[in-house]
Amino acid sequence: MMVFLIAEKDLELRGPGEFFGTKQSGVPAFKFANIVKDKALLDEAKILAKEILAKDPNLSSSENRLLRERYDKYYRHREKLFKY
């Protein structure tokens, strides 16, 4: 569809802005992925993240300890900016 082509081009040119903040355009602080070029990889990561949270919503298992620590360090203070 033409609307999606325009939206994707806009995303490519201006960037998505902040996911958990107030900045509406610009390049996010991704270190390993490009939100446009790596869409398939990011979609797969989203599926895997949902699977992990379905099995362990509080990330309390030993295998998810590192995920919980990283979440607490980088995102816990931003929870009030989004609803899930």
Backbone as a ProteinNet text record, in pm:
[ID]
protein_1_A
[PRIMARY]
MMVFLIAEKDLELRGPGEFFGTKQSGVPAFKFANIVKDKALLDEAKILAKEILAKDPNLSSSENRLLRERYDKYYRHREKLFKY
[TERTIARY]
83.5	0	87	39.3	114.2	137.1	38.7	51.9	170.1	185.5	296	430.3	434.2	558.4	601.8	507.7	538	583.2	512.1	546.7	684.8	716	846.7	958.3	934.8	1035.3	1056.7	947.4	956.6	1036.9	1009.7	1082.6	1230.3	1259.9	1398.5	1469.9	1401.9	1463.8	1475.7	1369.2	1366.9	1400.8	1385.9	1409.1	1284	1278.3	1157.8	1145.9	1252.8	1247.4	1270.5	1227.5	1245.7	1125.8	1150.9	1041.7	982	1066.6	1020.2	1042.9	1038.1	1061.7	968	1011.3	925.1	974.2	1092.6	1147.4	1073.2	1018.1	932.2	1003.1	1127	1202.2	1348.8	1427.1	1569	1605.7	1731.6	1781.5	1786.2	1725.4	1731.2	1869.5	1892.6	2023.7	2038.8	2004.2	2029	2177.4	2237.4	2379.7	2408	2310.6	2338.4	2240.4	2133.4	2030.6	1987.9	1941.5	1883.2	1734.1	1651.3	1507.7	1442.3	1497.5	1441.3	1502.4	1632.8	1700.7	1690.7	1678.3	1675.2	1536.2	1432.8	1294.8	1263.2	1303.6	1274.7	1340.8	1463.7	1534.9	1467.2	1427	1359.9	1222.7	1153.7	1025.1	1044.3	1149	1179.1	1214.9	1291	1326.8	1201.9	1108.1	982.2	904.5	899.7	831.2	898.6	1030.7	1104.3	1085.2	1084.5	1062.3	924.5	824.3	688.8	683.7	756.4	760.7	826.1	934.1	1002.1	908.8	841.8	752.6	628.5	584	468.3	504.3	627.4	671.8	717.9	771.1	830.1	803.6	679.6	640.1	723.7	775.6	856	1006.1	1042.5	1182.7	1255	1190	1244.3	1325.7	1320.3	1398.7	1547.2	1629.6	1774.4	1821.4	1756.3	1798.5	1764.5	1672.6	1635	1688.1	1775	1829.6	1896.5	1977.7	2047.9	1949	1845.2	1742.6	1678.4	1646.1	1584	1677.5	1804.3	1901.1	1913.6	1919.1	1929.7	1803.1	1687.5	1561	1558	1591	1588.8	1685.3	1801.7	1903.3	1865.4	1811.1	1789.9	1645.6	1547.7	1409.6	1311.7	1342	1248.4	1199.7	1289.2	1252.4	1164.3	1153.4	1072.6	932.9	901.6	773.7	654.5	665.6	552.1	521.5	613.2	592.8	514.1	496.3	424.2	337.9	237.8	149.2	163.5	155.1	160	31.3
-118.8	0	123.7	226.2	350.9	416.3	409.1	472	413.2	281.8	218.1	253.4	266.7	305.7	444.6	535.8	672.3	670.7	596.6	588.8	526.2	421.1	357.1	450.1	525.2	619.9	730.7	778.8	881.4	828.3	705.2	642.1	632.2	593.2	579.5	714.2	820.2	952.4	1023.7	1019.3	1096.7	1015.5	884.7	800.7	793.8	696.6	672.7	757	823.4	894.6	798.7	838.1	755.2	665.2	541.5	448.4	472.2	508.2	527	670.5	762.9	902.1	994.9	1119.3	1220.1	1268.2	1232.5	1274.6	1203.1	1279.3	1220.5	1186.1	1225.5	1186	1177	1122.7	1106.4	961	936	799.1	752.1	637.5	585.4	530.3	500	452.9	301.7	248.7	107.2	90.9	-8.6	-29.5	-133.1	-223.3	-334	-349.5	-270.6	-290.8	-157.8	-165.7	-52	-81.7	6.4	-20.9	-44.1	10.9	-7.9	-130.8	-137.2	-245.2	-380.7	-377.8	-501.6	-534.9	-493	-512.6	-659.8	-748.8	-892.2	-944.3	-905.7	-947.4	-891.3	-764.7	-702.9	-765.2	-802.5	-871.9	-1006	-1077.3	-1206.1	-1185.4	-1081.4	-1051.5	-1020.8	-951.8	-920	-1047.7	-1140.7	-1269.1	-1345.2	-1351.2	-1421.7	-1355.3	-1222.6	-1150.7	-1182.4	-1187.4	-1221.9	-1363.7	-1455.6	-1594	-1600.7	-1528	-1526.1	-1470.7	-1358.5	-1296.8	-1381.3	-1458.4	-1546.2	-1655.6	-1704.5	-1810.5	-1756.6	-1634.6	-1578.5	-1427.2	-1385.7	-1244.5	-1149.4	-1197.1	-1111.1	-1128.2	-1208.7	-1239.5	-1282.2	-1369.2	-1410.7	-1539.9	-1611.4	-1735.7	-1703.2	-1798.1	-1775.9	-1750.4	-1814.6	-1794.6	-1655	-1585.3	-1449.7	-1341.3	-1379.6	-1284.7	-1165	-1189.6	-1080.8	-986.9	-1043.7	-959.2	-867.5	-923	-844.8	-733.7	-765.2	-664.6	-551.7	-587.4	-484.3	-399.7	-464	-390	-291.2	-338.4	-251.5	-134.3	-161.5	-56.6	48.7	6.1	98.3	143.5	65.5	96.4	112.2	62.6	67.4	210.1	307	445.8	507.3	441.3	493.1	431.8	339.2	268.7	363	474.9	566.2	631.5	621.2	681	592.5	465.2	375.1	279.8	230.6	129.6	4.8	-109.9	-231.1	-301.9
0	0	0	-65.4	-76.7	59.4	148.5	280.7	356.1	351.1	421.1	357.7	227.9	160.4	205	213.8	258.4	404.4	487.2	629.4	648.6	574.1	585.6	539.5	432.9	384.4	487.2	547	651	770	810	920	885.9	764.2	719.8	721.9	678.8	669.6	804	884.4	1008.8	1132.6	1124	1241.1	1327.1	1415.8	1494.8	1620.4	1661.3	1788.3	1902.8	2021.9	2140.1	2160.9	2197	2223.9	2361.9	2457.1	2594	2640	2548.4	2584.1	2510.4	2493.6	2432.8	2296.5	2256.7	2127.5	2015.1	1920.1	1817.4	1687.4	1672.5	1554.1	1591.8	1501.7	1527.8	1542.7	1546.4	1551.9	1696.9	1727.2	1863.4	1895.2	2018.7	2063.2	2046.3	1928.9	1901.7	1872.3	1931.8	1911	1803.4	1779.6	1689.8	1574.6	1572.2	1469.7	1409	1286.5	1217	1205.7	1258.8	1267.9	1131.7	1026.5	892.9	825.9	820.8	749.4	820.7	952.5	1030.3	1082.1	1009.7	1054.8	1082.7	996.4	1016.6	1144.2	1166.6	1287.3	1413	1408	1521.9	1546.4	1440.6	1455.7	1526.2	1488.4	1553.1	1700.1	1728.8	1868.2	1950.3	1890.5	1959.4	1991.9	1897.8	1919.9	2033.9	2031.3	2136.3	2272.7	2275.6	2402	2458.4	2372.3	2417.8	2473.1	2410.2	2458.7	2597.3	2615.7	2745.5	2853	2821.6	2920.1	2947.4	2850.1	2872.2	2972.8	2966.2	3056.4	3192.4	3192.4	3314.1	3318.4	3348.4	3340.7	3425.7	3536.8	3624.9	3604.7	3506.4	3479	3606.3	3683.2	3812	3807.5	3697.3	3688.6	3674.1	3711.4	3704.4	3561.1	3464.1	3325.1	3273.2	3339	3296.3	3389.6	3482.3	3578.9	3512	3411.2	3343.1	3273.2	3210.6	3147.9	3251.6	3367.8	3474.2	3522	3539	3583.2	3481.8	3354.1	3249.4	3242.6	3254.5	3253.8	3369.6	3487.2	3604.7	3588.6	3534.2	3518.4	3414.3	3300.7	3189.7	3168	3210.4	3173.5	3288.4	3407.1	3519	3544.3	3540.1	3568	3458.5	3344.4	3234.1	3227.6	3316.3	3310.9	3311.5	3380.6	3386.7	3252.2	3156.4	3024.4	2929.3	2966.1	2877.2	2956.7	2890.8	2948.8	2865.8	2926.4	2848.5	2853.2
[MASK]
++++++++++++++++++++++++++++++++++++++++++++++++++++++++++++++++++++++++++++++++++++

